[in-house]
Amino acid sequence: MFSIILPTLGTRETELKRLLDSILDQQDVQLEIIIIAQGNFKKVRSLLNEYINRLTIQLIETNEKGLSKARNEGLHHVQNESILVFTDDDCWYPPGIFKKIENKILSSDISTFQIADPERNKLFKQYPELQSRHRSIFRSFKVSSIEIFINTKKVDKKDLMFDENFGLGAMYPSGEENNLLLDLMEAGYSITYYPEVVVYHPTTEKAFSSDNLYVKGAFFRRNFNLLLSFFLGMAFFLKKLHLVDRKLDGFLALMRGTLSYRSGGEIHEEITLPGGEKRGS
């Protein structure tokens, strides 16, 4: 069973139809779609009428806003021993891909794959060429939520929770999936990367604004001690310097984000992970 968790604001009707049509093309697998609508309920219900007899759909309507809140709500409705898939309403899937990768997912705790933009014939980001384990926590920084598949036969559902301080609509509007992977690695689960495209998503031009850098500072502070947070923030800033328009403003925003997290959310105790990397305050 694949359990596809889909938050939506109900504003992307064309894209949502494309996604649902691509799910109809997943042959020979059992699946359910858990849709968490955070607005435009009537429009979402009307659109789903076309699919309600062809797909197993749970529709949850909530006035709560926030991507992580929606995903956590969806997790409450997932059946036991399923493969968790996190999708967005502007994604879609290659035909038959779930069946093709099913055995790989079932042999792993957590699997990550590749995203591509078929309209521009390019990968979403740079990926390793060979299958490998995520042996360093830093590798999880580059993973997007829509390329993650979680096998709940091996991962306890009680360990699955997005930090609601992060993600679109939250205090820090990104980084929620990276926090989740770090938390799961800390809990002892393994992550395996497979060099295969499993989902489509339009590519966008990358740039780092002060807002992006503010969030990145908070992300580092959530997961690492203060000194390491500053070090990682500086390394990240220098690596992305060519993409930062207003460099001084960006640097100051990164530092503010690093210092803001203590008042913005929970501070984890410091924990030493395999390889000597440390997380927490």
N, C-alpha and C positions, 0 to 999 in steps of 0.2 A: 504494500500500500504506500503510495506517495501522497503525502499531505502537503498541499500547496497553500502557503499563507500569503494572502494578497490584501494589503491595505490599499484603500483608494479614497480619494476625495470626490469621486464621481464626476470629474471634470474632463476626463479624456475618453470620450465614448468610442471614437475610432480606434484608438490604441487598445482599449480594453477588449473590444471585439476581436482585434487581431490576436491578442493574447489568448482569449478563450478559443478561437478557431485553431490556434496552434496546439492547444491542449487536446482538442478533439482529434488531432493527428497523432496522438501518443497511443499506438496500438499495443494490445497484449499486455497491458499493465492495469492494475487497479489503482484508482486515484480518487482523491476528494479535493475540493477547492474550498478553503475557508476564507471568505471575503469579509473584510472588516471595513464597512462603509463609514466614513467620518463626515458625511454631508451629502447633499443631493440624493437623499434616499429614494425618492420617487423615481428619479431618472435611472438610478442603479437597478431598482426592481424592474422597471420597464425593460431595460436592456437584457436583464437576466431571463426574462420570459422566453427568449429565443433558445436558451440553453438548458433550462431547468429540467427538461425531460431527456437530455442527452449527456449531461454531466452531473456528478454528485456534488452539490453545492450547499454549503452552509452560509447563510448571510447573517452577519452580525451588524447591527446598526448602533452607533455610539456617537454621542456629542463630544466625547473626549478627543482632543487633537494631539497628534504626535505619532511619528512612525514607530518608535519603540513601544509606546503604549499600545498601539494597534497590534503589533506583532506579539506582544505578551498576552494580549487578550486572545489572539488567535491560537496561541500555544495551549491555552486552557481547553480548547475544543478539539485538540488533535487526538485521534485514536491511538491506543497503545501499539507499540512495535510497528512504527511506520517510518518512512524516509521523509524527513522534513525538507521542504524546499521553500525558500524565501524569494518572492518575486515582486516586481513593481508593475504597475499597469501600463508602462511603456516598454515592457519586455515582450519577447515572444520566443518560441522554441523551435529548433529544427525538427522535422517530422521523425517520429520514432526514436528520439534520442533517449527517452527515459528507459526504454527496454534495452537499448544498446549499452548503457552504463550501469544497469541495475546490479550486475554481479560485482562490479568494482566497488560500488557503494556498500553492498552488503558485506564485503570483506574488510571494510574500514570502519573506524569510529566516525570520523568526519572526513569528507572528501571535498577538495576544491578543484575547479576546472578552469576553463577559459570562456571569455565573453568575446563576441565578434560583432561587427557592424557589417551585415551583408550588403547593404546599399553602397557602402564605400569600400567594400572588400578589404577590410583591415581588422586586426585584433584591437580590442578595447585598450590594451596596455601591452607592455613587454612581459612575456612569460618565459619561464625556463623551457627548454626543448625536451627534457627527459622527465619521466615520472620520478618522484622523490618524496621523502618525508619532510615535514616542516620541523626541522631539528632546532631552529633558533626562533625565539619568540618574535624577533624583528621581522621575520618573513610574513607574519600575519598582518603587518601594517599595510600591505599592498593588496589584500584580498577584499573583493566587493561582495556584498551580501548575496547577490543573485547567482554567484558561482559556487555557493556553499550548499552541500547536501549533508544532512546529519542522520545517522542511523540510530534510531532510538532503541533498537535491540541491544546496542552497546553503550549508548549514552543515556544516562538516567534523566528523565524529564525534569526532575527537581533541580538539575544543574543548568537548565536552559532558561535564562532570563536576560533580557536586554536591559542595560542601564538606561533608565528613562530620562536621565539628565542629558543623554546624547541622542542624536538622530533628528531628522527634519521635524520642526515644530517644537523642539526642546530648547533648553538653555544653550546647549552646544549642538548645532544642527548637522553633525556628521560624526563618523567614527564609531557608531554603535556596533557594527558587525565586528570591527577589530577588537573592541572591548570584549565582546562575547567570545571570540576565539582565544584571546589571552586568558580569560577566566576558565575556559574549558581546558586549555593546556595546563593551567595551574592545578586544575582538578585531576590531572593525570591522563587525559584522553589524548590520543594521537591523531594527527592530521596528515592525510596523504594527498599529494597533488598529482593530477592526471592531465597530460598535455592534450586535451581534447575540448573542442568548442561545444558547449552544452546549451548556451542561451545567447540570444541576439539582443542588442541594445544599441541605439544610436550613439555614435561617438560625439564628443563635444571638445571644443578647444579648451585646453587646460591653462588656468591662470591661478595665481594665489593672491587673493585680496587680503586686506587686514583682517576681515572677518574670518576667512579661512585659517589664517595663521593664529588668530586668537583661539579658535577651536582646537587647533593642533597643539598649542601649548597646554590647554586643559586636558587633552587626551594623554599627553606624556605625563602630566602630573597625577592623573588618576592612577596610572599604571606603574609609576616608578618613583623612587625617592627624589627629593628636591634637587640634589646635586646632579643626579643622572638625568632628570627632566631638563635641566638647563643645558647639559651637554648634548642630549639628543635633539633638543630644540635648535641649538646652534648648528649642529650637523645637518639637520633637515633644512634649515634656512639657507645655509651656504649651498647645499645641493640644488635647491630650487630658486636660487637668487635670480637667475635669468628670466624666471617667470613672474617675478614680483615687480609690480609697476612702481609703487612708491616704497622704496626699500626701507627708509628709516621708520615710516609709519608701520610697515609690516613687521619689522623687528620689535618695535615697542608693543605692538598688538600681541605678538608671540609671547613676550615676557608677561604682559598683563594676563593672558590666558593661563600661563603657568601658575601665576600667583593667585588667580581667582578661584581655582578649583576647591580650595579648602572650604570656602563659604558656599560653593555651588553644589557639593555632593559629598558622598562618603569618601573617607580616606582609608585605603586598605593598609593593613599592617604589612611591614616589609617581609617579603618571602624570597628566599633564594631558590631559583629554578635550575634545572639541569643546564650545565654550561657556565654556571656562576652568575647569570643575569639576575638582577634584583628588581622586585616590584614593590610598590607601596610607599608609605611615608617614612 
